[in-house]
Amino acid sequence: MGAQLLQDIYLFKEFQPKELEELSAKGSVKTYNRDDVIFSEGEKGQSLFVIRHGTVHIRTSGKKDDVDVVQLGTGAHLGEMPFVNDEPRSATAVALERSELLEIGYDALQAHLDKHPATAVKFYRALAHFLAGRLRATTLDLSFSREKNLRHF
C-alpha cells in the first residue's frame, strides 16, 4: 500500500517500483486524531509525511494570530523543507480529522537516495520544481496583495 501511495506523489513519480517498495518499507503509517499536532513550527524536522487518508492544516504563528497557510488532503506531502536546508520547521501541521500519514525519516530517505544516485537526481529535480512552483504562487499572492493594498490609499 505504501509503494502505491508514493507512486502517486509528485516527488516520487520517477522512482522505479522496486525503489518505491524499498522506500515505503522504511516508512511507517501513523494515525492522528482531530486536532493532533503532527509537527510544530520551530522544531527540528526529522521526517517528511504523505497523507494516506485525511486532512492536515498548515499554519504559522503571526504577530497577533496564527496565519492559515494551506489545507492538504489525501495524497499530499508535507514536511519536505527541512530535508533540503536543515532549518527548523517553518509551520505547524495539525490533523483536521482522523488522518493516516506515511512518515519517512530523513535519514532513511537520504540513505535511499545515496544508494540510488540516478533516482536522487530525479527526486531533487522534482523537489526543485515543486518548491519553485510554491515560490511562484507565493510571489503572485504577494503581488496581488500589494496591488490590493495600494488601491486603498
C-alpha positions as CSV (number, residue, x, y, z in Angstrom):
1,M,0.0,0.0,0.0
2,G,2.9,2.4,0.8
3,A,4.5,2.0,-2.6
4,Q,1.2,2.7,-4.4
5,L,0.7,5.8,-2.3
6,L,4.2,7.1,-3.1
7,Q,3.8,6.3,-6.8
8,D,1.0,8.9,-6.9
9,I,3.1,11.6,-5.2
10,Y,4.8,14.1,-7.4
11,L,8.1,13.8,-5.7
12,F,8.3,10.0,-6.3
13,K,6.8,9.8,-9.8
14,E,10.1,8.9,-11.4
15,F,11.0,6.1,-8.9
16,Q,11.0,2.6,-10.2
17,P,8.5,0.1,-8.5
18,K,11.3,-1.6,-6.6
19,E,12.6,1.7,-5.2
20,L,9.1,2.7,-4.2
21,E,8.8,-0.6,-2.3
22,E,12.2,-0.2,-0.6
23,L,11.5,3.3,0.4
24,S,7.9,2.8,1.6
25,A,9.2,-0.2,3.7
26,K,11.4,2.3,5.6
27,G,8.4,4.4,6.5
28,S,5.6,3.8,9.0
29,V,1.9,4.7,9.0
30,K,0.8,6.8,11.9
31,T,-2.7,7.7,12.8
32,Y,-3.6,11.2,14.1
33,N,-6.9,12.3,15.5
34,R,-8.6,15.6,15.0
35,D,-6.5,18.5,16.4
36,D,-3.4,16.3,17.0
37,V,-0.2,18.2,16.2
38,I,1.9,16.3,13.6
39,F,4.8,18.7,13.9
40,S,5.3,22.2,15.3
41,E,6.8,25.4,14.0
42,G,10.4,25.8,15.2
43,E,11.2,22.2,15.9
44,K,13.9,20.2,14.1
45,G,12.5,18.3,11.2
46,Q,13.3,14.6,11.0
47,S,10.7,13.2,8.7
48,L,8.5,14.0,5.7
49,F,4.9,12.8,5.5
50,V,2.5,11.7,2.9
51,I,-1.2,11.8,3.7
52,R,-2.6,8.4,3.1
53,H,-6.1,9.4,4.3
54,G,-7.4,12.6,5.9
55,T,-6.8,16.3,6.0
56,V,-4.0,18.4,7.5
57,H,-4.0,22.1,8.2
58,I,-0.7,24.0,7.9
59,R,-0.4,27.3,9.9
60,T,2.3,29.7,11.0
61,S,2.5,32.0,14.0
62,G,1.8,35.6,13.2
63,K,2.4,38.5,15.5
64,K,-1.1,38.6,16.8
65,D,-2.8,35.4,15.5
66,D,-1.9,32.2,13.6
67,V,-1.8,32.5,9.8
68,D,-3.6,29.8,7.8
69,V,-1.2,28.6,5.1
70,V,-2.9,25.7,3.4
71,Q,-5.1,22.7,3.9
72,L,-3.8,19.4,2.5
73,G,-5.7,16.3,1.7
74,T,-5.2,12.6,0.8
75,G,-2.1,12.2,-1.4
76,A,-0.4,15.4,-0.5
77,H,3.1,15.5,1.1
78,L,4.4,17.8,3.8
79,G,7.5,18.4,5.9
80,E,10.0,18.3,3.0
81,M,11.7,21.7,3.5
82,P,14.0,20.8,6.5
83,F,15.2,17.8,4.4
84,V,16.6,20.3,2.0
85,N,18.0,23.0,4.2
86,D,18.2,21.5,7.7
87,E,16.3,24.6,9.1
88,P,13.7,24.3,11.8
89,R,10.1,23.6,10.8
90,S,8.6,26.8,9.3
91,A,5.0,25.9,10.2
92,T,2.8,23.7,12.3
93,A,0.8,20.8,10.9
94,V,-2.4,19.8,12.6
95,A,-4.8,17.0,11.7
96,L,-8.3,18.4,10.9
97,E,-9.8,14.9,11.1
98,R,-8.7,11.4,11.8
99,S,-5.8,11.0,9.4
100,E,-3.3,8.4,8.4
101,L,0.1,9.6,7.3
102,L,3.1,7.7,6.0
103,E,6.1,9.0,7.8
104,I,9.5,8.6,6.1
105,G,12.6,9.7,8.2
106,Y,15.0,12.0,6.5
107,D,17.9,9.6,7.3
108,A,16.1,6.7,5.6
109,L,15.3,8.9,2.6
110,Q,18.9,10.2,2.3
111,A,20.3,6.7,2.6
112,H,18.0,5.5,-0.2
113,L,19.0,8.5,-2.4
114,D,22.7,7.9,-1.7
115,K,22.3,4.3,-2.7
116,H,20.5,5.2,-6.0
117,P,22.2,8.4,-7.4
118,A,20.1,8.4,-10.6
119,T,16.9,8.3,-8.6
120,A,18.3,11.1,-6.4
121,V,18.7,13.3,-9.4
122,K,15.0,12.7,-10.3
123,F,13.9,13.3,-6.8
124,Y,15.8,16.6,-6.3
125,R,14.7,17.8,-9.7
126,A,11.0,17.1,-8.8
127,L,11.6,18.8,-5.4
128,A,13.1,21.8,-7.1
129,H,10.1,22.1,-9.5
130,F,7.7,21.7,-6.6
131,L,9.4,24.4,-4.5
132,A,9.8,26.7,-7.5
133,G,6.0,26.4,-8.1
134,R,5.3,27.1,-4.5
135,L,7.6,30.2,-4.6
136,R,5.9,31.4,-7.9
137,A,2.5,31.0,-6.2
138,T,3.7,33.0,-3.2
139,T,5.1,35.7,-5.4
140,L,1.8,36.0,-7.2
141,D,-0.1,36.1,-3.9
142,L,2.2,38.9,-2.6
143,S,1.9,40.9,-5.8
144,F,-1.9,40.7,-5.7
145,S,-1.9,41.6,-2.0
146,R,0.4,44.6,-2.6
147,E,-1.7,45.8,-5.5
148,K,-4.9,45.4,-3.5
149,N,-3.4,47.4,-0.5
150,L,-2.1,50.2,-2.8
151,R,-5.6,50.7,-4.2
152,H,-6.9,51.6,-0.7
153,F,-4.6,54.6,-0.4
